[in-house]
Structures are given as structure tokens and as C-alpha cells.
């Protein structure tokens, strides 16, 4: 009797999940090969980095900046990856943009070298938390090219993570002048036109060194360091290849994959029932429940489905 009750609950739950999958408002997220879109491959020029620079960290920072740029355009489920080709001896950046079939538009989204700059508040503005934040700050001559490097350090007393900035000689002079004129005010650090840190100046800072402190977690501080170095140590990217997948081809792949999956599933269920009878039926019911649960999770998480994943 207990087994029959459990089986009944499994059937009810499975039917509910199948209904959700068929009628739910949330759609599956398809990858580039199914949804259509553009894939762009860039060669990353690391020759401009200093000899003692961390290439892996610089490449990771570049990937982070490009991903932020793509996300600003609202592209659904973009994929930005970096890889090192041992054969060619070069780093590559691969950007997949589902739904974007205009290669020229895709290239504009990604842009070129990250731009880092420092801005001060306009006259009469001491701090800003409004929506019109960007328009409240004036440009200064201090940009990423005057920043030698940013690094993660720890406070010797509290052991809290901080971000240390080290400027070159000219940058140190510019930064000293900016901080002298803006004591008690916020000086915003922008990357690609978006603020990434807005510290308050407590005093004039000379010597070409500054520390950004706050309630950072280690990961947050490390991310900020990466973004600062992405602007301070720009890595030029050169487009080396494009691939456009039309939405018609993607739709055909989805239909073919679903059809093949259904046929294969039915054949497996028939074999299980014919060969094992009642145990085969129970096993098939469990397989249906498992598939429904898995697909439901794919919708909720969501998981990006590709043709290989469907197979």
C-alpha cells in the first residue's frame, strides 16, 4: 500500500512538472548554436605588458571588462572566455553573443582598449548618490596611463583588504593636485564610462601612492584591482575571426534535437516495459520524473542549452 501511495505522489509530481515545462512563462536559455548569434575571436596583444606583469591576471581583467561592456547592452546569456593557444603562442578572447547577428554591431559592443579615468565633482557637488551620478563629475587629466599598477594589500592593524594605487611621476603630481583641491569630497574612478569606485579624499596625497579602504571583501578588492589594472595596463585586442549562426539554423537544430530526443525516449520506454514488465514500467516512470526535474532546474537556474547538451 505504501509503495502505491509513493508511486501516486511521483506520478502527480511528474505531471505537475511536465505541465510547468509545457505552459510555464519562463523559457529555456539556448546557446549560440541554437539561438543564433555571433561569435567573435580576438587575438590579445600582451607585448605591451611589463616583463614582471602577471599576464594571466591581466588577461582575466580584460575578460572581466569585456563582459561588463556586453552586459550593458542587455545581451542575454553572453559568453566571454579566454584561452591560450600553445600552437600559435598567443592569448585569445572569444565572445559569443546569442541573438546578435550583426557582426558590426557586435564589434562596437566590445570596443577596444579599456579606458580608465579619474573624475572630480562639479562645483557645488560634494557627494552623489543620484541616478544622474555620471553627469555630476568633471573630467581630469589623470587617466589609466599614469597608473603604474594597483595591488591588493591588507591593513596591518585590522587585516582588512585594501587597494593600493601606485602612479608614475607625472601621475603622482596630478593625483596630489586633485586630492588637494577635493579634500572631503568624492573622487570617482571610471572604467569605460562607468564608476567602479568612489572614494572620499581625507587629505592631500603626495608621493604617488594612495590606498582605497572600505568594507571590502577579499573578492571585491581583488575584482577592483583587476579592473584598475585593466585600464592601467591596456591589452589591445585584434579581431581574428567571426562566425555568425542564423536563427533559422538554430531553430532547425532545436526542432531536430527535440524530435530525436522524444523518439529515443519512447524507444527506451518501450524496451524497458516489454523486457522487464512492471519493473520496467516503474523504471520508465522514474526516468520521466528525473527528466522533468532536470529540465525544470535548467529553466530555473538557468542552464544554457547547446546542441551537445540536448544530445
C-alpha positions as CSV (number, residue, x, y, z in Angstrom):
1,X,0.0,0.0,0.0
2,X,2.8,2.4,0.9
3,X,4.5,1.7,-2.4
4,X,1.3,2.5,-4.3
5,X,1.0,5.8,-2.4
6,X,4.6,6.8,-3.1
7,X,4.1,5.9,-6.8
8,X,1.0,8.0,-6.9
9,X,2.8,11.0,-5.5
10,X,5.6,10.5,-8.0
11,X,3.1,10.5,-10.8
12,X,1.3,13.6,-9.6
13,X,4.6,15.5,-9.1
14,X,5.8,14.4,-12.6
15,X,2.6,15.5,-14.3
16,X,2.9,18.9,-12.5
17,X,6.5,19.4,-13.6
18,X,5.6,18.4,-17.2
19,X,2.7,20.9,-17.2
20,X,5.1,23.6,-15.9
21,X,7.6,22.8,-18.6
22,X,4.9,23.0,-21.3
23,X,3.0,26.0,-20.0
24,X,5.4,27.9,-17.8
25,X,6.2,31.6,-18.6
26,X,10.0,31.1,-18.1
27,X,11.7,29.9,-21.3
28,X,14.8,27.8,-21.8
29,X,18.1,29.6,-22.4
30,X,19.7,28.4,-25.6
31,X,23.3,28.8,-26.6
32,X,24.7,30.4,-29.7
33,X,24.4,27.2,-31.8
34,X,20.7,27.0,-31.1
35,X,19.5,30.6,-30.6
36,X,21.6,32.1,-33.4
37,X,24.0,35.0,-33.0
38,X,27.6,36.0,-33.4
39,X,30.9,34.6,-32.2
40,X,34.0,36.8,-32.4
41,X,37.5,35.7,-31.8
42,X,40.2,38.3,-30.8
43,X,43.9,38.0,-30.5
44,X,45.1,39.6,-27.3
45,X,48.3,41.6,-27.7
46,X,50.3,41.1,-24.4
47,X,53.5,42.6,-25.8
48,X,52.8,45.9,-24.2
49,X,52.9,44.4,-20.7
50,X,56.0,44.9,-18.5
51,X,58.2,41.9,-18.1
52,X,57.2,41.4,-14.5
53,X,53.5,41.7,-15.1
54,X,51.1,38.9,-14.3
55,X,49.8,38.0,-17.8
56,X,47.1,35.7,-16.5
57,X,45.7,38.4,-14.2
58,X,45.8,41.0,-17.0
59,X,44.0,38.7,-19.4
60,X,41.4,37.8,-16.8
61,X,40.9,41.6,-16.1
62,X,40.4,42.2,-19.8
63,X,37.8,39.4,-20.0
64,X,36.0,41.0,-17.0
65,X,35.9,44.4,-18.7
66,X,34.6,43.0,-22.0
67,X,31.9,41.0,-20.1
68,X,30.8,44.2,-18.3
69,X,30.6,46.0,-21.7
70,X,28.5,43.3,-23.3
71,X,26.2,43.1,-20.3
72,X,25.5,46.9,-20.5
73,X,23.9,46.2,-23.9
74,X,21.4,43.7,-22.4
75,X,22.6,40.7,-24.4
76,X,21.0,37.6,-23.0
77,X,23.4,35.0,-21.6
78,X,26.6,36.2,-23.4
79,X,29.7,34.0,-23.0
80,X,33.2,35.6,-22.7
81,X,36.2,33.3,-22.4
82,X,39.9,33.5,-22.8
83,X,42.2,30.8,-23.9
84,X,45.9,30.3,-24.7
85,X,46.9,28.7,-27.9
86,X,50.1,26.8,-27.5
87,X,50.4,26.2,-31.2
88,X,50.1,29.9,-32.1
89,X,51.8,31.1,-28.9
90,X,49.1,33.7,-28.2
91,X,46.2,34.5,-26.0
92,X,42.7,34.7,-27.5
93,X,39.4,36.3,-26.4
94,X,36.2,34.5,-27.6
95,X,32.9,36.4,-27.3
96,X,29.6,34.6,-28.0
97,X,26.5,36.8,-28.3
98,X,23.3,34.9,-28.7
99,X,20.7,36.8,-30.7
100,X,23.1,39.3,-32.2
101,X,23.6,38.5,-35.8
102,X,25.0,41.9,-36.9
103,X,28.8,41.5,-36.7
104,X,29.5,45.2,-37.0
105,X,27.1,45.9,-34.0
106,X,28.8,43.1,-32.1
107,X,32.2,44.6,-32.6
108,X,31.0,48.0,-31.4
109,X,29.7,46.4,-28.3
110,X,33.1,45.0,-27.4
111,X,35.0,48.1,-28.4
112,X,38.7,48.4,-28.0
113,X,41.1,49.0,-25.1
114,X,39.6,49.6,-21.7
115,X,39.6,53.3,-20.6
116,X,40.3,54.3,-17.0
117,X,40.0,57.9,-15.8
118,X,39.6,59.9,-12.6
119,X,36.8,62.5,-12.3
120,X,36.1,65.1,-9.7
121,X,32.7,66.5,-8.6
122,X,31.3,69.6,-10.3
123,X,31.2,72.9,-8.4
124,X,28.6,72.6,-5.6
125,X,28.6,68.8,-5.6
126,X,30.2,67.2,-2.5
127,X,28.8,63.7,-3.0
128,X,26.4,62.0,-5.3
129,X,24.1,59.0,-5.0
130,X,21.5,60.1,-7.5
131,X,20.6,58.5,-10.8
132,X,22.3,61.4,-12.6
133,X,25.6,60.4,-11.0
134,X,27.8,60.5,-14.1
135,X,26.8,64.0,-15.1
136,X,27.8,65.3,-11.6
137,X,31.6,64.7,-12.2
138,X,34.2,66.8,-14.2
139,X,36.9,65.1,-16.2
140,X,40.5,65.4,-15.1
141,X,43.8,64.9,-17.0
142,X,44.5,61.8,-14.8
143,X,43.9,58.6,-16.7
144,X,44.9,55.0,-16.6
145,X,48.1,55.6,-18.5
146,X,49.5,57.4,-15.4
147,X,48.8,54.5,-13.1
148,X,51.7,52.0,-12.8
149,X,49.7,49.4,-11.0
150,X,47.1,48.5,-8.5
151,X,47.5,45.8,-5.9
152,X,45.7,44.1,-3.1
153,X,47.1,44.8,0.4
154,X,46.0,44.3,3.9
155,X,45.7,46.7,6.8
156,X,48.4,45.7,9.4
157,X,46.0,46.5,12.3
158,X,42.6,45.2,11.2
159,X,43.8,42.8,8.5
160,X,41.1,44.2,6.2
161,X,41.8,44.1,2.4
162,X,42.6,47.5,0.8
163,X,43.5,48.5,-2.7
164,X,46.8,50.3,-3.2
165,X,47.4,52.6,-6.2
166,X,50.9,53.5,-7.5
167,X,51.2,56.3,-10.0
168,X,54.2,57.2,-12.2
169,X,56.0,60.5,-11.5
170,X,53.6,62.6,-13.6
171,X,50.5,60.8,-12.4
172,X,51.7,61.3,-8.8
173,X,51.8,65.1,-9.3
174,X,48.4,65.1,-11.0
175,X,46.9,63.0,-8.2
176,X,48.4,65.2,-5.5
177,X,46.8,68.3,-7.1
178,X,43.4,66.6,-7.5
179,X,43.3,65.4,-3.9
180,X,44.5,68.8,-2.6
181,X,41.6,70.5,-4.3
182,X,39.0,68.0,-3.3
183,X,39.5,67.3,0.4
184,X,36.3,66.0,1.9
185,X,34.8,65.2,-1.5
186,X,34.5,62.1,-3.6
187,X,36.9,61.4,-6.5
188,X,35.3,58.9,-8.8
189,X,37.3,56.3,-10.7
190,X,35.6,55.4,-14.0
191,X,36.2,52.4,-16.3
192,X,34.6,52.6,-19.7
193,X,32.4,55.4,-18.6
194,X,31.0,53.6,-15.5
195,X,32.1,54.3,-11.9
196,X,33.9,51.4,-10.3
197,X,35.0,53.2,-7.1
198,X,34.1,56.5,-5.5
199,X,36.4,57.1,-2.5
200,X,36.3,60.2,-0.3
201,X,39.5,62.2,-0.1
202,X,40.6,62.7,3.5
203,X,43.8,64.7,2.8
204,X,46.2,65.7,0.1
205,X,48.0,62.6,-1.1
206,X,51.6,63.0,-2.3
207,X,54.4,60.6,-3.2
208,X,52.4,58.9,-6.0
209,X,50.8,56.3,-3.7
210,X,47.2,56.0,-2.5
211,X,45.1,53.5,-0.7
212,X,41.4,52.9,-1.2
213,X,39.9,51.4,2.0
214,X,36.4,50.4,2.9
215,X,34.2,47.4,3.8
216,X,35.8,45.3,1.0
217,X,35.6,41.6,0.9
218,X,38.8,40.0,-0.5
219,X,36.9,39.1,-3.7
220,X,35.6,42.6,-4.1
221,X,39.0,44.1,-3.6
222,X,40.6,41.7,-6.0
223,X,38.0,42.5,-8.6
224,X,38.6,46.2,-8.2
225,X,42.3,45.7,-8.6
226,X,41.7,43.7,-11.8
227,X,39.6,46.4,-13.2
228,X,42.0,49.2,-12.3
229,X,44.9,47.2,-13.9
230,X,42.8,46.6,-17.0
231,X,42.7,50.3,-17.5
232,X,46.3,50.9,-16.3
233,X,47.8,48.1,-18.3
234,X,45.7,48.1,-21.5
235,X,45.8,44.9,-23.7
236,X,44.9,45.7,-27.3
237,X,42.7,43.2,-29.0
238,X,42.7,42.4,-32.7
239,X,39.8,40.7,-34.4
240,X,41.0,37.5,-36.0
241,X,37.7,35.7,-36.8
242,X,33.9,35.9,-36.8
243,X,31.2,33.3,-37.0
244,X,27.5,34.1,-37.5
245,X,24.8,31.5,-36.8
246,X,21.4,32.4,-38.3
247,X,18.3,32.0,-36.1
248,X,16.7,29.7,-38.8
249,X,19.6,27.2,-38.5
250,X,19.4,27.4,-34.7
251,X,15.7,26.8,-34.7
252,X,16.1,23.8,-37.0
253,X,18.7,22.3,-34.7
254,X,16.4,22.7,-31.7
255,X,13.5,21.0,-33.5
256,X,15.7,18.2,-34.7
257,X,17.2,17.7,-31.3
258,X,13.8,17.6,-29.5
259,X,12.4,15.2,-32.1
260,X,15.3,12.9,-31.8
261,X,15.1,13.0,-28.0
262,X,11.4,12.2,-27.9
263,X,11.8,9.3,-30.4
264,X,14.8,7.9,-28.4
265,X,13.0,8.3,-25.1
266,X,9.9,6.4,-26.4
267,X,12.0,3.6,-27.8
268,X,13.8,3.2,-24.4
269,X,10.5,3.2,-22.5
270,X,9.0,0.6,-24.9
271,X,12.1,-1.7,-24.5
272,X,12.0,-1.3,-20.7
273,X,8.3,-2.2,-20.4
274,X,8.5,-5.1,-22.9
275,X,11.6,-6.7,-21.4
276,X,11.1,-6.0,-17.7
277,X,7.3,-5.6,-17.5
278,X,6.2,-3.9,-14.2
279,X,9.8,-3.1,-13.0
280,X,10.4,-1.7,-16.5
281,X,7.3,0.5,-16.2
282,X,8.4,1.8,-12.8
283,X,11.9,2.5,-14.1
284,X,10.4,4.4,-17.0
285,X,8.3,6.4,-14.7
286,X,11.4,7.3,-12.7
287,X,13.2,8.3,-15.9
288,X,10.3,10.6,-16.8
289,X,10.4,12.1,-13.3
290,X,14.2,12.6,-13.4
291,X,14.0,14.2,-16.9
292,X,11.2,16.6,-15.8
293,X,13.2,17.6,-12.6
294,X,16.3,18.1,-14.6
295,X,14.6,20.3,-17.3
296,X,12.8,22.3,-14.6
297,X,16.2,23.0,-13.0
298,X,17.5,24.0,-16.4
299,X,14.7,26.6,-16.6
300,X,15.1,28.0,-13.1
301,X,18.9,28.2,-12.7
302,X,19.0,28.8,-15.8
303,X,21.4,26.5,-17.7
304,X,22.4,27.5,-21.2
305,X,21.4,24.6,-23.5
306,X,23.5,23.8,-26.5
307,X,23.1,21.1,-29.2
308,X,25.6,18.9,-27.4
309,X,23.7,19.4,-24.1
310,X,20.4,18.4,-25.7
311,X,22.1,15.3,-27.2
